[in-house]
Amino acid sequence: MNRTVLRAPIELGGIALPNVQTIQDQKGIVNVMRQLQLGKEIATDFRILLAQAQLDSGLVHPILEITDIDISYIEPGMIVHLHNWLEALDGSIVIENQWCPMPQRVNDESIMAKLSKLPGVKPRELQHANQCRKYMRVITIAELSSVCGRHIEPTRFNGRWRAKSRLKWVRQPAPTGPMWDTFRRLVKRAFCSRNMNRSKDHKIPLDKPLGSWYKVTRHVEYEVYRTQNILCKWPLEEGPSIYERYETVGEANYFTRQGIRHRLPHDAHPTSMSEGRDGHFHPDTQYDIIEYPQERQREMDDEEEVETSSLETLQESEEIIACSDGSYDPIEQKAAFNWRIVTPSEQGLTTGSAPVNTNPKYLNSYRAEFAGLRGVIRYMRKNGLHHKKIKLYCDGKSCVDALNSNQDFTAASLERAKSDIIQATQKIMKDFTDLTIEWIKGHQDEDDEMNIKDRPLPVRLNIQCDLAAKECLKNCIKPTKRAPPLEGAKATLYLGMNMVTSEMSEQIHFAAEAPAMMTHIQNYLRCTDEKVKEINWRIIGRAKKRLKLHESIRISKMMYGWINIGTQKRKMGQIDICPCCGNETETQHHLYTCTNGTMKQTLEDSIATAKTKLAKQ
């Protein structure tokens, strides 16, 4: 039998017997995720190991989050294997507050990221280049180049220059002469390709000069820093944290020494300076610093479409009433939620709606309910409402009970569905001083004909949330980008565009084996990818999951032409004639058209049995 069908998920008509690599992926990734989400000693050890691998890689993006760059040039180990697994699965792990170096300037890039993309570069060359980079204690081209950002000094490649770094680098012997030659050649190819013939004694101009400095943490210590009106020179003999302070007065274009300073200004950036007459000092570069673009912060912002009549009214009120509700469509596999906040006097109405963005195959009404609760709680904290007396209502009793539970999470409990969003929401709830979450009976507008205006305020809010969530569900479209990581979940796994929130092992298996199976199906059926996707695979998966293993295997064989019939026997040199009618070659189609009386009766009995079962269901 074809190995692709043997390993493929049940949902695609496979038998779901994964190979050893997929089993290792499942156990390894699931264990890492659970320990990171638990946040105990093992998570701390893993974070330390990951930070060291991050430093060794020389990349300025988290190596488990963006996995399209090969890091085989660093020492092999658990982190490298995990990185390679995620790359093969088109996956990533986003870890909260994980250390990662940052670009220092506009146009700044990771040295190793650029070198690894050079055409024709050999793995051994990357290893030698990385050894030189680590010996120099630099990560980006801004740390290797001059302060002006236009060239690289010739002394950088002499084997004696090393940056003064605050990071703890691995102790290693000095690279050899051929290693330095390799490093210099690769750096010139990557960053100075227009000046490849410059000798070792000349400055090497950069192809793309560096721009403004970013206001970020720097691990390299420079001799001189500046702000608009202050120069700081380091070090002095008094100690490593003492700086000479130079200041300018008014519109003067020079600086004079004014004493010492124990800390750098937060908005200072590196520069160099020269001494003029009469104790006047002149910086060699203009003051030019900007904020670092916060892509991740934009990702983490609320996705709800919020409407408010008066947020100030809510902020002035001592008590707040809130309600949330979710809606789920199992046919379209979509979910959405809506929440509402008002004062007890029904002033300052604020409402928010959004679709639930996660793997649609694993969506359900509980996820929608939890997403709505988390959305309203996040909004209240973000806008300073978390110090007020708040009553929050929800018609999902299991959701209310889960959030009100004070039981600590364990590695086993994190295996349960929705544990990620529960943990993330409970972390936000710790900032509230007087938050009460209560259950309220849902859909009370369907119980009797009482006018909605005559119902209590929480009931009215619940009815309005339900209608608004359904309207949002009706209008929502398929998301074009992946959902942002859950703040407070500590770690989030993505496979493709989908956030993995439940059935982690099953989704890893699907990501590992489904691509090859989809290709096999296209070749077997001789159709396009679009046609294959039109097949209702979800129903096939549900039906096969109810069968015993031998029954499921037989269905898979029938779907992909592996039944032991005449056409299969012919391949082994045996007779391929139908043993019942003895007239035609026994193909899979012939099983349903055979003229033998017994075969006809068996087919009719099977169809009748199927009709009976379908009628009962």
N, C-alpha and C positions, 0 to 999 in steps of 0.2 A: 504493500500500500504506500502511496505517496507520503513522504515524511512531512511535507508542508501541511497536508490534511491531518496527519496524525498529531501535529503540535498545535494546530490552529485552535482558536477559541470555539466553544460550543456555538456561540452566537452566529458564526460564519459557517456552520455546518461541520466544524472540525470535531476532533475527539478530545482535545484539551489535555494531551499528555506532553507537557513542555520538556525541552531539553535541559541539561544541567545548567547551562549558562542562564537561562530564564529563571530557573529555581534560585540560583545564586542572586540574581537581580532582585527577585521578590524578597528573599530573606534579608539580604544586605540593606536594601533601601528602606524596607519597612522598619527594621530594627533601628537604623539611624534616625529615621523620622520620629519614631516613638520616643526615643531617648532625648532628642532635641526638644520635642514638645513637652516632655516631662520636666526638663531643665534641672536635673540633679547632677551628681558628680560625674557620671559618664558623659553627659552633655558638655560639662566644663572641660573635661579632658579632650573631647572631640573638637571643641572650639579652639583649644590651644594647638592641637595637631593641624587643624585647618589653617590657622593663622600662620604657622610656620611654612606650610605648603604654599600659601598665598605669597609670602615673602620670597620663597625660593623660585616661584614661577615668574615674578616680576611683572605681573599683570595689574591693571588698575580697575578691573571689574571682578566681582566675586567669581571664583573659578568653578563653583558648583551652580551658579546662576546662569552664566553665559558659557556654554560648553563647546562652542564651535572652533576654539583655538586649541591646537594640539599642545599638550604640556608634557609630552614624553621625554623632554630634555631634562626634567628634574628626576630626582631619585624615586624609583617605583615604590609604591606602598598603597595603603588603603585609600587615601584621597585620590590618587591617580586612577586607581581602579574604579572608584565611584564616579569620578569625572567621565571616564570612558563609557561606563554603563549608561549614564544619563545622556551622553552624546548619541549613543546608539539608539536610545529610546525617544530621542527628540524631547528630552525632559530637562528639568532644572529644579533646584532646591533653593528657595529664598529663605535666608536665616536672618532673624532680627538682630540688629546691633552687632553684626559680625565685622571684625576689623578688615579694612581693605584700603590700600593706599589710593590717593586721588591725584588726578592731573594737577599740575601746579600753575599752568598758564594756558591762555588761549593757544590752540594748535599744539599743545603738549600731547605726547603719546607715550605709551609703554614701549620701552626699547625691545623687549622680547616679543611683544605682540607684533611689532612691525617686522622684526627679523624672521619670525616663524612663517610669515606670509611671502617671503622672497621666493621667486620661482627657482627651483633647482637647488635650494639649500639642503644640505645633508644633515641628518640627525646628529652626527658627530660634531659638525660645525656649530650647531645650536648649543650643544653641551659645552663646548669650549668657550663660546661667547657668553653663555650664562655664568660660567666660572669666573670669567673676567669681570662681568657686571657685579656679581656678588662680592668679589674682592674689592671693587671700587666703592661698594655700598651705595649704588644708585639704582633707581627704578625707572624713571622717565628720562626723556631726552632733555628736559629742562634742567634736571639735576646734573647732567653730563656736560651741557653746553655752558657758555659764558653767561654772566648775569644780564648782559644786554640782549641775549636771545637771538643773536644773528650768526654766531659761528661756534665752533668747538676748538678750544685751545689745544695746541700740539702736545702740551705736557700731559693731557688726559690719558694718552696711550703709552706713556713711558714705563708703566709698571710700578711707579713710585707714588703717584697721586692717588689719594683716597679721600672720599668725602667724610666730613665729620657728621656722623649719623647718630641719632638718639635711639635707633632701633637695635635690637640684639641680633646680630648676624652670626651665622655659623662660622666658627674659626676654621680656616682652610689655608693650605700652603699657597704661596704666590704662583700664579699661572706662568707657564713657560713662554719663551719668546714666540714660538709658532702659534700659541693660543692668542697672544696679543695681536699678532699679524692677522689672524682669522677674525678676531673681534673688530679690529679697525677696518678691515675690508668690508665686512657685513654692514657695519654702521654707515660707512660711506655709500654703499649700495642703497641702503634704506632711507637715509636722511640727507645725504650730500651727493646725489647721483650726478649732479652737474659739475662736480669738482673731483672726479675720481683720481685724477693724475696729480693732485697736490702732494708734495713731499711731506715727510714726517715732521719737518721743522716749520711748517706753515700752518696758519689757521685754516680751518675747513669751513667755508660758509654753508649754512643750512639751506636746503631747497625751499623750505617754508619757514620764514622767521617767526619766532614766538611772539605772542601778543601780550595783552594785559595779564597781570598776576591775578590769581584767584584768591579769595579770602578763605583759605583752607589751612588745616594743620600741616606743618612741614616737619619732616624728620631730619632733613639736612640743615646743619647750622652754618650760616654764612657769616662773614666778617662784619658786614655793614648792612643795616636795615634803615628804612626811611618811612616817614609819613609825610603829610603835606608840610608840616612845620618842624619836624624833629628828625634828627639823625641819631642812630644808636650804633656804636662800634663795639665789637666783642672780639676777644675777651680782655679783661684786665688782670693784673696779678692778684687782686684781692679774691678772686673766685670765679668760677665758670658762669655764674648767674649775674655778674656785675657788668654793666655796659657804660661806656662813656656816652654822655648825652650832649648833643649839639642841637642848638635851636636857632631859628631865624626870626628876625624881628620885622614886623610890617611887610613892606614890599621888597625887602632886601633879597638879592639873589645869592646870598652866601649864608653859611652857618658858622656859629662860634660855639666853643665849648662852654657848657653851663653846669657841669657837675657829672653825677653818675645816676644810673637808673637800674633798678633791680629786676624789672620785667619789661619785656617788649610790649609796645602798644598792640592791641588786637588787630588793628588795621594796618600794620607795618608790612612791607614786603622787602625782599633783598635788593641790594644795589651795590655800588662801589663809589668811592669818593677820592678826590684829589685835594691836596693842600695848596692854598694860594698864599698871598702875602698877608702880613699882619694877623696871622692866626685865623684866617678865613678858610673855610672848607667848602668844596663844591661837589654835590652829588653828580655822578656821571649819567644818571638816567632820571627821567621825569617820574613823578609820582603817578602810578597807574595801577589801580587795583579795583576789581569788580567782584560781585557776589558770584558764587559757583552756581551754575544752573541746577535746580533741584528737580530733576526728572522724577526721582523716586517719591518726593513729597507730593508732586502732582498726581502720581499714581495712587497715593494713599488717601487723597482727599475724597470726601463723600461723593458718591455717584448719583445720589437722589436729586430729582428735580423738586426743589423746595419752594413753596409759596407761603408767605407770611403776611398777615395784615398789620401786625405790630409786634416785632420782637422785643421792643422796649417795654411793652405792657407785660410780657412774660417775665422779663428780668426784674421788674418792679414788684411783681406779685410774690407773696410769701408761700403760696401753695399752687401746685400745678397738677392738672389732670391730663394723662396721656393714654393713648390706645394705639395698638397696631394689629394688623391682620395680613395674612398672606393668601394667595390664590394660586392654584396649580391645575394645569391642563395636561392630563396623562396622554391624550391623543397627540397633541402638538409637542409634548415634552417641553413645556415652558412654565415658568413660575414668575410671580411678581408680588410686591408687597406695598402697603401704604400705612403711614402712621400719622397721627394727629395729636397736637398739643394745644390746650386751652387753659385758661384760668377757671376756677369754680364758677365765676360769673359769665363764662363763655366769651371772654375777651381775648384778643391776641391770637386768634386761630392761626396755627402754623401746621402745614402738612407737607409730607414728602413721599414720593413714589419712585420705584426703580424696579427693573427686572432682576431676577436672580441669575447671576452669571457663573455657572459651573457646568460640569459634564452633564448634558441633558439626559443621558441614559440613567443617571443616578439621582435625578431630581425627584422630590416628593413634597407633599404639603408641609411636612415638618421643617424642611429646609427653608421654605418660604416664610413660615412663622418665625423661626429663629432669625432670619435675615431682617425681618421687620423690627423685631425687638432690639437687635443690635443697632439697626439704623437710627431708631429714635433715641436710644441711650447715648450713642456717639454724638448725635446732634446736640443733645442737652448738655453734655460735658463740653463740647467744643464752644458753645455759646454762653458758658458760665451759669448754667441753670442747675448744676449738680449740687449746690449747697442749699437748695430749697427743699421743702417737703413735697415729695412727688408720689403720686399714685399712678401706676402703670397697669393697664388692663390688657388681657389677651385671652382669646377664646381657645387657645391650645393648652389644655391642662398639662400634658406631659412636658411642654416647653416651660411653663411656669414652674412646675415642680423641679425641673432640671436646673433652672437658673437660681432657684431658692435653696438648692441643696448646698450644704457646706462641706460635703465630702471631698477629700483631696483626690486628685487624679493619680492613677497608677499606670504603668506601662500597659497592663491588661485592659484597663478601662478606656484608654486612648484608642484601642482597637475598635470601639463601638462607633457607629455612625453618628455624625454631628458633634463629636467630641471636640473638634477643632474650633467650631464656632461657639460652643458652650464655654470653653476655656477662655477664648478671646473676649467674649462678652462679660464674663465674670471678672476678668482683669480690669475692664473699664468700670464696672460697677463698684470697685473698691474705692474709687474717687468720690462716690456719692455719700452724703451724710445722712439722708433720710429718704431712701428709695424703697417703696413697697410695690411688689409685682403681684397682682391678684388675677385669678381666673374669673372669666365672665362667660356666661352661656352665649354661644354664637347663634346667628341666624334667628334672632327672636322676632324679627319682622315676619317670619313665615309661620309663627305659632298662632297668632290671632290677628284680628283686624284693628287693633289699637293704633291710633294715630301716632306717628313717629314723634311728634312734638310732645306727646303726653308721657313718653318714656323717660326713665332716668338718664342723666347725661352720659354715663359710661356706656349704656346700651345704645344710645344714639350715635356716639362716636364709633362704636364697634360696627354698627350697620353702615355708616358712612365709609369707614375704612374698607369694609368688605366690597362695597360697590366700586370704590376708587381703585382697589387692587385688581378687580376684574377688568376695569376699564384700561388700566395700565397693561395688564396681561394681553388684552385684545390688541393694543396698539404697538406692543414691543416687537422689535425686529431682532434677528439673529445678531449677537455681538460680533464686532469686527476685531476686537482685541481681547486678550485674556483678562480675567478678573484680577484686581489688585490683591496682594497678600493680605490676610486678615491680621490687623494690628492686635497684638496680644497672643496670637497663636504660636509664636516663637519660631516656627518653621512651617513652610508651605511647599508642597510638592506640585509641580506642573508636569503634565505630559502633553506635548503639543500645545494647543490653545486652552486646554482644560485644566482647571484647578481640581486636584484629587482630594475629595473630602470624605469618601467612604469606599469600601471594597478596594483597598489599595493594591493588594496582591492581584486581584482579578484585572484591574486596570493596567498594571505593569505587564501582565501576561498578554493582554490585548495589544498593548503598544509594541511588544517584542515580536509577536507572531502574526499580527493582522496584516501588515504591509505585504509580506510574502504571500499570504493566503489570498489577498485581493488580486495580486498579479496572477496567481494560479487560476482564480475564478474567471478573470478576463480571458485568459488563454483557453480555458476549458469551454467556456460558453461562446467564445469568439465575439465579444461585445466590448463596448467602451466602458470607461470608468463610471460615467454618468448613469449608464444603464444598470450597472452592478449596484450602485447606490440606491436605485429605485426599488430594489428588492426589500421586502419587509424582514430584515434580518432579526429584528427584536422578537418578532413572533416565533421565528424558527428557534431562536435561543431559548425562549420560554418553554416551548414544546419539548425540546431535547433535554432540558434540565429535569423534567418530570419523569424521564425514562430511566430504566436500569442501564448499566453500562453496556451490556451486550446489545440491547435494543438501540441505544444511541449510536453505537458503532455501525450497526446494520443500516441505520438511516444515513449516516455519513457515506457509507459505501454506495448506497443507492443514489445519493445526490451527485457523486463525482465518478460514477462508473467503475466501481471496484467490486461489485457483486461477483461471486464465483460462479459465473455462467459460461455458456459456450464460447463467447468471444474471448474470455480470459483463458479458457482451457486450450484454445487454438494456439495461444502464444507459447504454451508448454508442449505442443505437439500432440495434443489429445483431440478427440472428436468434438466438434462444435455444434452438432445437430441437437435440436430440442429433444429430450428424452420422452416427452409426453406425446407430442404429435408426430415426431420423427420425420417432418417434412422440411422445416426451415432451420436456418442458423439461429441459435438461441441468443438473442440480444436482450438488452434491458427492455426495449420497447416491445419485443415479442412476448414478454411475460404477461402483458396486458391485452394482447391480441391473439394469443394461442387458441386454436380451434378445438383443443382437447376438452371434453365435457367436464372432467374433474377440475381442470384449470379454470374454466368458466365459472363453475359453481363456487370455487374457492374465492375468486375475485368478487363475485356478487355478495358472498357472505362477509367479506372484509369491508366492502362498501357499506353494507347494512349496519355492521358493528360500528363503523366510524360515524354514521349518521346518528345512531343511538347515543353515542358518547357526546357528540357535539350538541345534541338536543338537550341533554342533561346539564351541560355547562352553560 
